Amino acid sequence: MTHLTQPSVTIDHDKCIAAKGCRTCIDVCPTDILAIGADGKVQMAYDECWYCLPCQHDCPTKAITVAIPYLLR
């Protein structure tokens, strides 16, 4: 049986304005897991999210969603 896991941080690339110079989520992330991808949009460099939520709360276009695992809620 294969278990597929979703990344803890998802970015709606239709809403992301990183290509226009926005780096808010990258700047507020204490773990530096977010980076600008080849397409000019934000992506996760690796999945080590602390679920602290500044990226989600501070995103001006609400392009980021942090999925907090059930046991941490």
C-alpha positions as CSV (number, residue, x, y, z in Angstrom):
1,M,0.0,0.0,0.0
2,T,1.4,3.4,-1.0
3,H,0.6,6.4,1.2
4,L,0.7,9.8,-0.5
5,T,1.3,12.7,1.7
6,Q,0.5,16.3,0.9
7,P,3.0,19.0,1.6
8,S,2.3,21.0,4.7
9,V,2.4,24.2,2.7
10,T,0.6,24.7,-0.5
11,I,0.9,27.7,-2.8
12,D,-1.8,28.8,-5.2
13,H,0.3,29.9,-8.1
14,D,-2.6,31.8,-9.7
15,K,-2.6,34.1,-6.6
16,C,1.2,34.2,-6.0
17,I,2.8,37.5,-6.9
18,A,6.4,36.6,-6.2
19,A,7.2,37.3,-9.8
20,K,6.3,40.9,-9.2
21,G,8.8,41.2,-6.3
22,C,6.8,39.9,-3.3
23,R,8.9,37.9,-0.9
24,T,6.7,38.3,2.2
25,C,6.3,34.6,2.9
26,I,10.0,33.9,2.3
27,D,11.0,36.7,4.6
28,V,8.7,35.7,7.5
29,C,9.5,31.9,7.5
30,P,11.8,31.0,10.4
31,T,12.8,27.7,8.8
32,D,13.7,29.1,5.3
33,I,11.7,26.3,3.6
34,L,10.2,28.6,1.0
35,A,12.0,29.8,-2.2
36,I,11.4,31.3,-5.6
37,G,11.1,28.5,-8.2
38,A,12.2,28.6,-11.8
39,D,8.7,29.8,-12.7
40,G,9.1,32.9,-10.5
41,K,6.6,31.6,-8.0
42,V,7.1,30.5,-4.4
43,Q,7.6,26.8,-3.7
44,M,8.7,24.7,-0.8
45,A,12.4,24.0,-0.9
46,Y,11.9,21.1,1.5
47,D,9.1,20.0,3.9
48,E,10.2,21.0,7.4
49,C,7.3,23.3,8.3
50,W,6.9,24.3,11.9
51,Y,3.2,25.2,11.4
52,C,3.8,28.6,12.8
53,L,1.6,30.3,10.2
54,P,3.3,33.7,9.5
55,C,3.5,32.8,5.8
56,Q,-0.2,32.2,5.6
57,H,-1.2,35.1,7.7
58,D,1.1,37.7,6.1
59,C,0.6,36.7,2.4
60,P,-1.0,39.8,0.8
61,T,-2.9,37.6,-1.8
62,K,-3.8,34.7,0.5
63,A,-1.9,32.4,-1.8
64,I,-0.5,30.2,1.0
65,T,-2.3,27.5,2.9
66,V,-0.7,25.6,5.8
67,A,-2.1,22.2,6.5
68,I,-1.7,21.6,10.2
69,P,-1.7,17.9,11.0
70,Y,-4.6,16.7,13.0
71,L,-2.5,15.7,16.0
72,L,-1.0,19.1,16.3
73,R,-4.2,21.1,16.3
